[in-house]
């Protein structure tokens, strides 16, 4: 999985948080492990399909044109279980000066 961050900047009127935008390219069979973020995340799928799973819930398949919202601290993962690459754009609003991703045990 490849991430290309377009920008990260302070959130106006709240210097303790920052907003970031990045593109994500997921080759077939790729993905990440269960993790959480210190803030909110929005994902919009542009090409292919992304299997989005909140730990303990059934997976949800997001196709081109679909989007989702992940509240702060939600344990989740993204996978490309298809046969073609998937591409998405992610926006995060999170706490500044802390790791943006925390891995959690499966």
C-alpha positions as CSV (number, residue, x, y, z in Angstrom):
1,X,0.0,0.0,0.0
2,X,1.4,3.4,-0.9
3,X,0.4,6.8,0.7
4,X,1.2,10.1,-0.9
5,X,0.5,13.0,1.5
6,X,-0.5,16.2,-0.3
7,X,-0.4,18.4,2.8
8,X,-0.6,18.7,6.6
9,X,-1.4,22.0,8.2
10,X,-2.7,23.4,11.5
11,X,-6.4,23.4,11.9
12,X,-7.6,27.0,11.9
13,X,-8.6,28.2,15.4
14,X,-7.3,25.0,17.1
15,X,-3.5,24.8,17.1
16,X,-3.7,21.4,18.9
17,X,-5.1,19.7,15.8
18,X,-4.1,19.4,12.2
19,X,-5.7,18.5,8.9
20,X,-4.1,16.3,6.3
21,X,-5.0,15.0,2.8
22,X,-3.4,12.1,1.1
23,X,-3.9,9.7,-1.8
24,X,-3.7,5.9,-1.1
25,X,-2.9,3.3,-3.8
26,X,-3.6,-0.3,-2.9
27,X,-2.4,-3.1,-5.2
28,X,-4.5,-6.2,-5.3
29,X,-4.0,-8.3,-2.1
30,X,-2.6,-5.4,-0.1
31,X,-3.9,-3.6,3.0
32,X,-3.1,-2.7,6.6
33,X,-3.5,-4.3,10.0
34,X,-6.1,-3.2,12.5
35,X,-5.2,0.3,13.8
36,X,-6.7,3.5,15.1
37,X,-6.1,7.3,14.8
38,X,-6.0,10.2,17.2
39,X,-8.8,11.9,15.3
40,X,-11.3,11.6,12.5
41,X,-10.8,10.2,9.0
42,X,-12.8,10.4,5.8
43,X,-12.1,8.1,2.8
44,X,-13.4,8.4,-0.7
45,X,-12.7,5.5,-3.1
46,X,-11.8,6.7,-6.6
47,X,-11.0,3.3,-8.3
48,X,-11.4,-0.3,-7.5
49,X,-12.9,-1.7,-4.3
50,X,-11.7,-1.3,-0.7
51,X,-12.8,-3.8,2.0
52,X,-13.3,-1.7,5.2
53,X,-13.6,-3.5,8.5
54,X,-14.3,-2.1,11.9
55,X,-13.0,-4.7,14.4
56,X,-15.9,-6.9,15.6
57,X,-18.2,-6.0,12.7
58,X,-18.8,-7.5,9.3
59,X,-16.6,-6.0,6.5
60,X,-18.1,-3.4,4.2
61,X,-17.1,-3.1,0.5
62,X,-16.6,0.4,-0.7
63,X,-16.6,0.9,-4.5
64,X,-15.6,3.8,-6.7
65,X,-17.7,6.8,-5.6
66,X,-18.4,5.5,-2.1
67,X,-17.0,7.1,1.0
68,X,-16.9,6.5,4.8
69,X,-16.2,8.3,8.0
70,X,-14.1,6.8,10.8
71,X,-14.6,8.4,14.3
72,X,-11.7,9.0,16.6
73,X,-10.3,5.9,18.1
74,X,-12.3,3.4,16.0
75,X,-10.2,0.2,15.4
76,X,-10.4,-0.6,11.7
77,X,-8.5,-1.8,8.7
78,X,-8.5,-1.4,4.9
79,X,-7.8,-4.1,2.3
80,X,-7.9,-4.6,-1.4
81,X,-9.2,-8.1,-1.8
82,X,-9.9,-7.6,-5.5
83,X,-7.9,-8.3,-8.6
84,X,-7.3,-4.7,-9.7
85,X,-5.6,-1.8,-7.9
86,X,-7.7,0.4,-5.7
87,X,-7.2,4.2,-5.2
88,X,-8.7,6.5,-2.6
89,X,-8.3,9.9,-1.1
90,X,-8.1,10.2,2.7
91,X,-8.6,13.3,4.9
92,X,-7.6,13.3,8.6
93,X,-8.2,15.8,11.3
94,X,-6.2,14.7,14.3
95,X,-4.2,15.7,17.3
96,X,-0.9,17.5,16.5
97,X,2.5,16.1,17.4
98,X,1.3,12.5,18.1
99,X,1.7,9.4,16.0
100,X,-1.1,9.4,13.4
101,X,-1.5,5.6,13.5
102,X,-1.5,3.2,16.4
103,X,-1.4,-0.5,15.6
104,X,-3.6,-2.7,17.8
105,X,-3.5,-6.5,18.3
106,X,-5.6,-8.7,16.0
